[in-house]
Amino acid sequence: MEVRLAKSAGFCFGVKRAVDTVYEQIQTGQKIYTYGPIIHNEQVVQELEEQGVTVLHSEAELEALQEGTVIIRSHGVSKDIYEKMERQGLRCVDATCPFVKRIHDVVHEKSLEGCQILIVGDLGHPEVEGIRGWCEGNCTVVRTEAEIRNLQYEKDTRICMVAQTTFNYKKFQELVEIFCEKGYDVSVVDTICNATEARQTEARCLAAEVDAMIVIGGANSSNTRKLYEICSRECKNTFFIQSRDDLNFGIPDAAETVGITAGASTPNNIIEEVQNYVRLNF
């Protein structure tokens, strides 16, 4: 059986930068917190907790802190979280992905200019919630064709349309085309990360060429779920796993090639474990 690993599988620039930032701060000897899991990968978060890093899961937990270093995770946070930390005298280390930070700047500027902000992404995802928190005024979040078709504004409304960095690039372009047909004054800013677009394209091509496809990533990872959706459309034997321990399924006997890709929050050691296990056992 041939096992083919996607070239771009694993940590993206923003995730690696965030994880490296935490390890650097651990070396200071201070008490370290992250506002939310630094990335969406349970193994990485657990390893950091074993080294004394505490995850803050809510604003209430943040407000209870009197001292310490709080690291902003790669997904970013809303403007008011920064303000809370400053008022409480906490040391803030910002590990927000620069591509996400760019969206914060765009929506903040455009909303101050009077534009309505339209975010294409997953409502409730920490990155999207952070983006919403930089809008001065109302904003709308959509992710489906039905939602975009049903969306209505006043005719003279100026709209700025952005996307979650890990959104499906092809789907975003389709939603932009549908919305622009409505005739509004729309400014579209393509904020999908280039690495995300390349990873999705590569995964789509690989899945179309293999007999079975394995997608590795955290259960809560939005970009990994999108990779799984993309691969599933190209290869019916597509499996979503978090680690080698989840390889409890049977790859079809007739499968001659297996493709492997991984989300942006998946460490290389997990990818290597899966790759080696598949080569030895299937």
C-alpha atoms as one frame of an Amber mdcrd trajectory, in Angstrom:
protein
   0.000   0.000   0.000   1.295   3.451  -0.935   0.951   6.164   1.723   1.025
   9.752   0.469   1.403  12.640   2.895   0.247  16.119   1.926   3.173  18.544
   1.827   1.387  21.236   3.826   0.008  18.977   6.573   0.505  20.201  10.126
   1.308  23.448  11.897   0.772  26.636   9.938   2.831  29.764  10.576   0.346
  31.328  13.000  -0.092  28.179  15.078   3.641  27.478  15.314   4.231  31.083
  16.318   1.595  30.834  19.084   2.897  27.551  20.489   6.499  28.774  20.384
   5.396  31.911  22.245   3.979  29.838  25.098   7.154  27.788  25.438   9.222
  30.980  25.447   7.085  32.433  28.237   7.355  29.233  30.291  11.096  29.854
  30.438  10.535  33.168  32.258   9.452  31.291  35.370   6.308  33.403  35.745
   2.803  32.020  36.096   1.459  31.608  32.569  -2.173  31.577  31.437  -3.678
  31.333  27.975  -7.021  32.929  27.212  -8.717  29.858  25.817  -6.718  26.872
  24.505  -3.702  28.285  22.652  -4.675  26.137  19.636  -7.390  23.567  18.952
  -5.371  20.466  19.747  -5.959  18.559  22.986  -2.533  16.897  23.034  -0.670
  20.206  22.747  -2.853  21.851  25.389  -2.336  18.923  27.765   1.448  19.055
  27.298   1.440  22.756  28.129  -0.742  22.196  31.199   1.776  19.614  32.418
   4.365  22.400  32.288   2.246  24.680  34.442   0.237  26.611  31.848  -3.369
  27.259  32.887  -6.161  27.725  30.374  -8.698  30.451  31.139 -12.032  29.335
  29.720 -14.155  32.423  30.363 -14.139  36.153  31.018 -15.122  35.395  34.614
 -11.913  33.417  35.111  -9.929  36.253  33.548 -11.592  38.840  35.782 -10.679
  36.766  38.860  -6.945  37.050  38.116  -4.891  39.511  40.122  -1.498  38.878
  38.529   0.317  36.747  35.967   1.017  36.613  32.254  -1.927  36.002  29.919
  -1.182  34.867  26.369  -3.740  35.670  23.685  -4.214  32.571  21.559  -3.742
  32.361  17.805  -7.486  32.870  17.167  -7.381  36.360  18.657  -9.845  38.036
  21.019 -12.167  41.009  21.064 -11.038  44.530  21.900 -12.661  44.478  25.335
 -10.523  41.504  26.465  -7.370  43.582  25.968  -8.995  46.403  27.905  -9.930
  44.075  30.789  -6.359  42.825  31.105  -4.985  46.362  31.072  -7.404  47.474
  33.816  -6.426  44.486  35.964  -2.717  45.119  35.530  -2.088  41.742  33.896
   0.863  41.232  31.584  -0.442  40.508  28.074   1.522  38.579  25.457  -0.272
  38.671  22.117   0.089  35.498  20.025  -2.794  36.344  17.683  -2.066  35.116
  14.174  -1.040  38.144  12.061  -3.582  37.137   9.402  -6.340  37.270  12.017
  -4.998  40.563  13.359  -5.345  42.000   9.855  -9.077  41.220   9.913  -9.424
  43.006  13.253  -7.852  46.103  11.719 -10.042  45.916   8.603 -13.382  45.543
  10.393 -12.492  48.158  12.999 -11.551  50.715  10.340 -14.453  49.947   8.014
 -17.036  49.960  10.806 -15.768  53.362  11.978 -16.286  54.568   8.394 -19.944
  53.543   8.663 -19.857  50.181   6.893 -21.915  47.230   8.050 -19.604  44.261
   8.605 -20.524  40.915   7.075 -18.401  38.003   8.330 -18.437  34.689   6.496
 -17.542  32.046   9.055 -18.706  29.857  11.901 -20.740  31.727  14.518 -19.380
  30.887  17.953 -15.895  30.018  16.730 -13.320  31.943  18.832 -11.770  33.594
  15.781 -15.154  34.865  14.598 -16.104  36.028  18.088 -12.836  37.932  18.276
 -13.494  39.593  14.908 -16.974  40.616  16.026 -15.421  42.261  19.041 -13.528
  44.736  16.821 -16.639  45.956  14.996 -17.941  49.354  16.086 -21.650  48.700
  15.695 -23.656  45.795  14.367 -22.202  42.953  12.321 -23.644  39.809  10.772
 -22.182  36.298  10.560 -23.221  33.863   7.818 -21.854  30.550   6.583 -24.445
  29.018   4.230 -25.931  29.841   0.855 -29.416  30.020   2.384 -28.264  32.574
   4.963 -26.588  34.767   2.363 -29.643  34.658   0.066 -31.989  35.640   2.917
 -29.815  38.538   4.066 -31.351  41.962   3.506 -30.006  45.486   4.089 -31.281
  48.977   3.341 -30.470  49.840  -0.271 -27.959  52.580   0.555 -26.063  50.462
   3.124 -22.312  50.166   2.613 -21.046  46.704   3.426 -17.607  45.267   4.107
 -17.444  41.503   3.628 -14.637  39.438   5.210 -14.041  35.760   5.933 -12.766
  33.630   8.783  -9.155  32.807   7.871  -9.822  29.061   7.714 -13.082  29.195
   5.762 -13.430  27.083   2.626 -11.967  29.304  -0.096 -14.145  27.966  -2.912
 -17.300  28.307  -0.809 -16.395  31.876   0.141 -16.066  32.849  -3.521 -19.477
  31.307  -4.232 -21.100  33.233  -1.358 -19.459  36.483  -2.492 -20.843  36.019
  -5.993 -24.358  35.348  -4.686 -24.317  38.346  -2.355 -22.910  40.772  -4.924
 -25.829  39.950  -7.222 -28.089  41.736  -4.732 -26.711  45.084  -5.915 -25.417
  46.491  -2.618 -22.334  48.687  -2.273 -20.019  45.871  -1.205 -16.320  45.962
  -0.394 -14.982  42.401  -0.366 -11.725  41.763   1.502 -10.346  38.274   0.922
  -9.078  37.437   4.399  -8.704  33.672   3.982  -5.131  32.753   4.848  -3.010
  31.793   1.826  -1.812  28.721   3.707  -5.422  27.670   4.257  -6.231  28.025
   0.570  -3.129  26.033  -0.429  -3.824  23.332   2.158  -7.425  22.923   1.012
  -6.456  22.786  -2.675  -3.755  20.233  -1.977  -6.084  18.094   0.130  -8.768
  18.178  -2.573  -6.322  17.041  -5.264  -4.804  14.316  -3.089  -8.188  12.939
  -2.022  -9.245  12.672  -5.669  -6.204  10.500  -6.431  -6.250   7.989  -3.548
  -8.455   5.087  -2.468  -8.700   6.198   1.162  -7.993   9.485   2.918  -7.112
  10.223   6.548  -7.563  13.721   7.987  -5.849  14.370  11.330  -6.780  17.163
  13.706  -8.477  18.243  16.909 -12.180  17.563  17.331 -12.805  21.304  17.789
 -10.565  22.418  14.919 -12.586  24.341  12.339  -9.935  24.141   9.624  -9.617
  20.367  10.088 -13.374  19.884   9.793 -13.308  21.822   6.529 -10.468  19.626
   5.244 -12.563  16.581   6.094 -15.581  17.999   4.239 -13.449  18.778   1.183
 -11.807  15.346   1.133 -15.106  13.533   1.707 -16.491  14.998  -1.500 -13.535
  13.601  -3.452 -12.994  10.272  -1.665 -15.811   8.226  -0.106 -13.359   6.443
   2.218 -12.348   9.530   4.199 -11.674   9.286   7.939 -11.321  12.031  10.575
  -9.037  11.158  13.495  -7.277  13.033  16.297  -4.322  10.677  16.774  -3.004
   7.186  16.065  -5.256   5.870  18.866  -8.282   6.562  16.665  -7.085   4.229
  13.903  -9.651   1.599  14.839 -11.372   1.471  11.461 -10.737  -0.730   8.488
  -9.271   0.685   5.305 -10.839  -1.235   2.387  -8.770  -4.255   1.325  -8.845
  -3.052  -2.271  -7.228   0.254  -1.345  -3.803   0.606  -2.927  -3.134   4.235
  -1.985  -3.878   6.133   1.223  -3.597   9.898   1.507  -2.927  11.744   4.767
  -3.424  15.409   5.545  -3.708  17.307   8.803  -5.150  20.502  10.163  -3.100
  23.564  10.999  -3.089  22.690  14.716  -1.715  19.168  14.350   1.872  18.610
  15.601   4.352  16.808  13.342   4.900  13.974  15.840   1.213  12.987  15.652
   1.312  13.045  11.842   4.438  10.880  11.828   2.887   8.371  14.255  -0.190
   8.005  12.049   1.863   7.756   8.871   4.142   5.049  10.302   1.245   3.091
  11.809  -0.655   3.026   8.510   2.444   1.863   6.628   3.066  -0.975   9.082
  -0.458  -2.169   9.794  -2.620  -1.713   6.684
